[in-house]
Amino acid sequence: MRYFFHIGYHGTNYCGWQKHPEALSVQQVLETNLSKLLKVPIYISGCGRTDAQVHASQFFFHVDIEQTWDFDLFFRLNKILPDDIAVFDIIQMEGLPHARFDAIQRSYDYFIHTYKDPFLSRFSSLYAERNLDLQKMKDAVALLPQYSDYRAFCKMPDRIDHTICHVSTANLYIDKSGDRIRFHISANRFLSKMIRIIVGRLLEIGKGEMSVDEFEHYLAEKITPQIIIPAYPQGLYLSKVTYPYLDLPVKSTFSTMMADGTDWVKL
């Protein structure tokens, strides 16, 4: 029987979602604890990959479990998992739906704070830039849904099949104080580090180091710059994953407050 697990995690202590032989991953922690509870080796397939220190407000993985269990798996699993990983739902599925390949849309939010705040340091990225040109950053963001080839925001495009991503929405927000910025983007798929690379370029535009025309030139001509510096990982959240047969609201109250609070104003 196939099950979908609806989870969330804070990625600071992990090398990312995917198992890595030399570092701790979210996938490894979940497989280890599920195997311990069910007393058989368990292997799971996630809806995607997140980089080291990147968070997920909503994430799904699927697993095939042959035997039934006679205890509260939801309660027991949450009890033994570390505090930075939570299971929200365990959903029995019909057939063999795939957590990764069946997803039709993924949404991400990237949070920036422009002043030093020890209470934000693990949840948002500090860029102490007081005079960012937000209008030019907004103009660049508005270009993203107009293009579908994101080769310009891929470090090693020749190592993958293609660089086509269909971006459905891309918006920039600022809080009422003007000290925090949120970048939101939704697409059918994303390239490795693509969002962090885009945010890095947006910050260059905001600081006057790149023009909006230059940003569009890279997009239109599909040029991969020689030097690509992604934005810091800790500001990035996988915030929503949607399937044709499953569209669950985000369970984390904290991440919902971070993204949908009344302080945010769309630019």
N, C-alpha and C positions, 0 to 999 in steps of 0.2 A: 504494500500500500504506500502511495506517495503522500507526503505531508509537506505543506509550506509552513515555514516558521517566519513569523513577522517579528523583527527584532530592531533594536537601536543600540548604538555604542558610541562611547567617547574614545577617540582613537589615539590619544596622547601616548599611551604606554605600549603601542603596538607598531609593528613594522608595516601594517596595512591589513587588508582582509586576507589576502592569499597566504597560504602556508609557505614558510621560508625555513631552510635548514639551519640557519644561524641566528634567527631572531624569533621573537614571539609574535604570532599573528592572531587575529580574531577567529579565523577559521580553525586554527589549531586548538584554541581554548574550547570552542564549541564541540568539536569532534571528540576531544579528550573527555569532556564531561558527559556528553551524550553516551559515549561508549562505556563509561563507568556506570551510569545509571541503568542502561539497557543490557549491560554485560555481553555485548557483542561489538565487534569493530564497526564504527559508524563513519561514513564518508558523506560529506555534504557538498552541494553545488550552489554557489552564491549568485545573486542577481547581477553582479559586476565585481569590480575591484576598486578598492580605495587605497591611496598611497599611505605611507607611514605618517602617522599623526593626524590623518584626516578622519572626520567624524561621519556618522550616519544617523540622522534622525529617524529614518525609515530604511529598512533593508530586509530583503527576503532571501531565504535559501530553501532548497528542497532536499528531501532525504527520503529514501525508500526503506521502510521498516517492515519486515515480514511478520515478526511476532507481535502480539498485543501485550500491553502492560497493565498491571492491576494496581497501579498507584497513580497519584496526581503528578504526572510528568511536568506539567507547567510549573507547579509549586516547587517541586524538588529541583528542577533545573535552575530556576531563578535563585533558589537558596544557595546552591553551590557555585554558581557563576560569580566572578568578581563584580564589584559594584559598578564598573564602567561598561558592562554588557547586560542588557535586559531583553527578556523574551516577552512580547506583548500578546501574541496569539499563536496557537498551533492549529492549523487548518487541514483537515483531511480533504484530499483532492480526488476528483474522478479522472481516470485515465493517467497519462504521463505528462502533465504540463511541466514546462521547464522554467525555472526561476530566472535564468539569464536570457535565453533566446526568445521567450514569449513576451518579455517586457516591451511595451510600445512607447513608453515615455519615461524619462528620468529627469528629475529636477534637482538643481543644486543651488545652494545659497553660499555666498562668500561674504564674510563680515570683516570690516576694517574699523579700527578705532585710531584716532589721530592724536591721542594723548595717552600718557602712561597710566595704566590702571591695573594694579595687581589682581583685581577680581575678574578682569577680562582676558588675562594673558593666556589662559588655556582654552578659551572659547572663541577668540577673535584674534586677528593679526594686527600688530602695532606697526603703523607707518606714520611717524611723527611729522606729517606734512600739513602745515596750517593753511596753505594757500593753493590747494589743488583747484584746477580749472574744471569744475564739475560740468559745466555746459559742454565743453569739448569732450569730456569723458562720456556724457550722455549721447552726443552725436555719434561717437564711435560705437557705442552699444547698439544704437538704432540700426547700424549697418549689418549686424550679425545675422538676423533672420533673412536678409536679402541674398545671402550666399550659402552654398551647400558644400563647397569643398574647403576643408579646413587644414589643408597641407601647411599653411603658414603658421599654424599653431601646433605643430607636431615636431618633436625633436628628431625622430628617426622615421620619416614617412615611407622610406623604401623597404622597411622591415615589416610592413603590414599590407594587407590586401588592397585597401583603399582608404581614402581620407574624407569620404562623404559623410556628412552629418546634417540632418534636417532640423535646424533650430526653429522651434515654434514660437518661443517667447524669450526676450532678453530685456531686462529692465534694471535701472539704477535707482536706488533709494538713499535718502539721507534722513537722519533723525532731526527732531526739531531744534536741538542744540547746535547742529552742524558739525558735531564731533565724530559721528559714526556713519559709515557708509555700508550699504548692502547691495551686492550684485546678485541678481537672480537670473537663471537661465534654464530652459527646458528644451530637450531634444530627444530624438529617438535613440541616439547613441553618442558617446563621447570618446575622443582619443585620449591616450595616456597623457596626463598632466595638462590637457587642453584648457581646462577652466583656469587653472593657476597661471598658465602662460598668457591667456587673455587678460586676466586681472593685472599681471605684470605689465602688459602693454598699456592697459588703461591708466595705470599709475604713471607710466612714462608720459602719456598724453597729458595727464593732469599736471605734471611737473614741467611741461613745456619741452620735454626731451624728444618727443615724437609728435608729428602733426596728424590730424585725422585723415588727411589725404594719403599720408604715408601708410597709415594703418590700413586704409582701404586698398592701397596699391598691393600690399602684401597679400590681402585676401583675394583680390581680383586676379592677380598674376600667379597665384599659388606658389609664392616664393617662400622658402624656409630660410629665415635669417641665419647667419653664421653663429651669432650669439643669442641664445634664448635663456632668459632667467625667469623661472616660474616664481610666482608669489609664494609666500610662506604657506605651509600646509595647514596650520592650526585654525585658520579662518574658514576652511572649506567644510561644508556639510552636504552629503547626499540627503536631500530633504524629502523626496517623494518618488515612489516607483509605481507605475500604473500598468496593469494588465487588461486585456480585453474582458477577462472574466473575474478580475479582482481589482478593486479600487478602494483601499481602506484609508481612512483619515489617519494623520500622524498622531501617535499616542502620547509622545513626550510633551508634557506641558511646558517644560523649560524651552525646548527648541521652538515650539509654537510661539511662545512669548518673544523669543529672539527674532523670529521672522515676521510675525504678524502683529506686533505691538502697535498701539495707536500712535506712537512717536514717529513711525516711519512715514516719510513723504516721498511720493514718486516724482522723480525729476522729469 
